Amino acid sequence: MPTPHISAGPDDFAPAVLMPGDPRRAERIAHALMPDARLVTDVRGMLGFTGTVEVDGVAHPLSVMGSGMGQPSATIYATELFREYGVQRIIRVGTCGGIAEGVQVGDVIIGTGAHTDSSMNQARVPGINFSAVADLELAAAAWGAREKVTEGTVHAGPVVSRDHFYWAVPGMVDGLRAHGTLGVEMEAAALYGVANEFGRQALAVLTVSDHLVDGSADMSAQERETRFGGALALALAAATC
C-alpha cells in the first residue's frame, strides 16, 4: 500500500520504528543493528529499512526510517507509518542543542515532554494548549537502560521543538533554561502529537551535539551522523520493551 511518501508494501514495516532525521544515519543504524536489514522504501531519498535485531538472545522485528528535518516532515512520515502501516511505536534517535546547566556535549537526553513554538499542535483541541509528552512505557524503558551508555551522562526531562534553527526571540533560551528545559531540537513535539492522535507510542532520545549557553565545542557534521551509540542503546531498549 504505497503512500505519497513511502513505497513499502503492506507488511514491510515492523511494529517498532527507530526514526533519525538523516536518511544516511538511518542506513548506518539499520546495518549496524540488523544483519538482515533490507531496504523497503526510498521515495525522495528518505530511506527505510526492516530486519531483525537480537536483544538478550531474543529476536525482535525492527524498522529504521529517516524523518527529514523539522516538524512538518516528521509528521508526514509518522502519520503514514501509524495510519497506513500499523506501526505501534516510533522512537526518534536524533541530536539536540543543550540548554540546561549540567548538560554537556556528548550527553544523552530522554525527552519526556516537548514544548514548542510551532503551531502544529495548537489546533488539535480547540481552546486547549496541547501537552506534548512521551509515552511513559517507552521513557521508562529507555531510562532503565541508561547503564548501557558509556559516554556522557543520561538526562530525562523536557525539551523544546522549534521551527527555526537559527532565529530565536531574545530571552527565549534563558526562559526555557529557567523552567528546566534540557535541550532544543526540531521534531519531538509534533511526533508526540501524532502518536496521541492515533493512540500509539512515541519517544525522542537525543544526543547533545552542541550547547547554546556554555560555549562547549560543537560536534562536527560527521560526528552528528556517527556519534549516536548511547542514544541508540536507549532507543533500542524502548523499541523492544
C-alpha positions in Angstrom: 0.0 0.0 0.0 2.3 2.7 -1.1 1.6 6.2 0.2 2.6 9.6 -1.4 5.9 9.4 0.6 6.5 5.7 1.3 6.8 3.0 -1.3 6.8 0.0 1.0 4.4 -2.9 0.9 1.7 -3.5 3.5 3.8 -5.8 5.7 7.2 -4.2 5.1 7.3 -2.2 8.4 7.8 -3.7 11.9 5.6 -2.6 14.8 8.6 -0.5 16.2 10.4 2.1 14.1 13.6 3.9 15.0 13.5 7.4 13.3 16.6 9.5 12.9 16.3 12.7 10.9 19.1 11.9 8.5 18.4 9.0 6.0 22.2 8.2 5.9 22.0 7.8 9.7 19.0 5.5 9.2 21.1 3.4 6.9 24.0 3.2 9.3 21.7 2.2 12.2 19.9 -0.4 10.2 23.0 -2.2 9.0 24.7 -1.9 12.5 21.7 -3.5 14.2 20.3 -5.9 11.7 22.4 -8.2 9.6 19.2 -9.0 7.5 18.3 -5.3 7.0 16.5 -4.7 3.7 15.6 -1.5 2.0 11.8 -1.1 1.9 11.4 2.5 0.8 13.5 5.2 -0.8 11.0 7.8 -2.0 12.6 11.2 -2.3 15.8 9.7 -0.9 14.2 9.1 2.5 15.5 5.6 3.3 13.6 3.0 5.3 14.8 -0.5 6.3 13.4 -3.5 8.1 15.0 -6.5 9.6 15.6 -8.4 12.8 17.6 -7.3 15.9 18.7 -9.6 18.7 18.4 -8.3 22.3 19.3 -10.5 25.2 19.0 -13.6 22.9 15.6 -12.7 21.7 14.9 -11.7 18.1 12.7 -8.6 17.5 11.4 -7.3 14.2 12.5 -3.7 13.8 12.4 -0.9 11.2 14.6 2.2 10.8 13.5 5.2 8.7 14.5 8.8 8.3 12.1 11.7 9.0 13.9 14.6 7.4 14.3 17.9 9.3 11.5 19.7 11.1 8.1 19.0 12.5 6.2 19.1 9.2 8.4 16.5 7.6 8.4 14.3 10.7 4.6 14.3 10.9 4.2 13.2 7.3 6.2 10.1 7.9 4.8 9.4 11.4 1.2 9.8 10.2 1.7 7.4 7.2 3.5 4.9 9.4 0.8 4.9 12.1 -2.2 5.1 9.8 -1.3 3.1 6.8 1.4 0.6 8.0 0.1 -0.2 11.5 3.3 0.9 13.3 2.8 0.9 17.0 5.7 2.9 18.3 8.2 5.4 16.9 11.4 6.3 18.7 13.2 9.4 17.4 17.0 9.0 17.5 18.3 12.5 16.9 20.5 15.3 18.1 19.8 18.4 20.1 21.4 21.6 21.4 21.9 21.6 25.1 20.3 24.4 27.2 20.4 23.3 30.8 23.4 23.8 33.1 24.9 20.3 33.7 24.0 19.1 30.2 27.2 18.7 28.1 28.0 17.9 24.5 28.0 14.1 24.2 25.3 13.6 26.8 22.0 11.9 26.0 18.6 13.3 26.7 15.4 11.3 27.1 12.7 13.8 26.0 9.8 13.2 28.5 7.9 16.2 27.1 8.3 18.8 24.4 7.5 22.5 24.5 7.2 24.1 21.0 6.9 27.5 19.2 5.2 25.6 16.4 1.5 25.9 15.6 1.3 22.3 14.6 -0.3 21.1 17.9 -2.3 24.2 18.6 -5.4 23.2 16.5 -5.6 19.7 18.0 -8.0 20.6 20.8 -9.8 23.9 20.4 -9.2 26.2 23.3 -6.5 24.0 24.8 -2.7 24.2 24.8 -1.9 20.6 23.9 0.6 18.9 26.2 3.1 17.0 24.0 4.5 14.2 26.2 6.3 11.0 25.6 4.9 7.6 26.2 5.6 6.6 29.8 6.4 2.9 29.0 9.0 3.8 26.4 10.5 6.6 28.5 10.8 4.2 31.5 12.4 1.5 29.3 15.0 4.0 28.0 15.7 5.3 31.5 16.1 1.8 32.8 18.8 1.0 30.2 20.9 4.1 31.0 23.7 2.0 32.4 24.4 0.9 28.8 25.5 4.4 27.9 29.3 4.5 28.4 29.9 8.0 27.1 28.4 11.1 28.8 25.5 11.4 31.2 21.9 10.4 30.6 19.3 13.1 31.5 15.5 12.8 31.4 13.2 15.8 31.1 11.5 18.3 28.8 13.0 19.6 25.5 11.7 22.3 23.2 10.9 21.6 19.5 11.5 24.8 17.4 10.5 25.6 13.9 13.5 27.9 13.4 17.1 26.5 13.5 18.9 29.9 13.6 16.4 32.6 14.7 15.3 33.0 18.3 13.3 35.5 20.2 15.6 37.4 22.6 15.3 35.9 26.1 13.7 32.6 24.9 16.6 30.4 25.7 17.1 32.0 29.1 13.4 31.5 29.9 13.4 27.9 28.8 16.5 27.2 30.8 14.9 28.8 33.9 12.0 26.5 33.5 14.0 23.2 33.4 14.2 22.7 29.7 17.2 20.4 28.9 17.7 20.9 25.1 16.4 22.2 21.8 15.5 20.1 18.7 13.0 20.3 15.9 10.7 17.2 15.8 9.6 15.7 19.1 6.5 17.9 19.9 4.8 17.1 16.6 5.8 13.4 16.8 4.2 13.2 20.2 1.1 14.9 18.9 0.7 12.4 16.0 1.2 9.5 18.4 -1.6 10.7 20.6 -3.8 11.3 17.6 -3.5 7.6 16.6 -3.3 6.1 20.1 0.3 5.0 19.6 3.6 5.4 21.4 6.4 7.8 20.7 9.7 8.9 22.4 12.7 11.1 21.5 16.2 10.1 22.6 18.7 12.8 21.7 22.5 13.1 21.6 23.6 16.6 22.7 25.7 17.9 19.7 26.3 21.5 20.9 25.4 23.8 23.7 23.6 27.1 23.3 24.7 28.6 26.6 28.0 27.3 27.9 30.0 27.5 24.7 31.0 23.9 24.5 32.7 22.8 21.3 30.1 21.7 18.8 30.2 18.3 17.1 31.3 18.2 13.5 28.8 17.3 10.8 30.4 13.8 10.6 30.2 13.4 14.4 26.5 14.2 14.2 26.0 11.4 11.7 28.0 8.8 13.6 28.2 9.6 17.3 24.9 8.2 18.4 25.8 5.0 20.2 24.4 5.9 23.6 21.1 7.3 22.3 20.8 4.3 20.1 21.2 1.9 23.0 18.3 3.6 24.9 16.1 3.9 21.8 16.6 0.1 21.2 15.6 -0.6 24.7 12.4 1.4 24.2 11.7 -0.2 20.9 11.9 -3.8 22.2 10.4 -3.4 25.7 
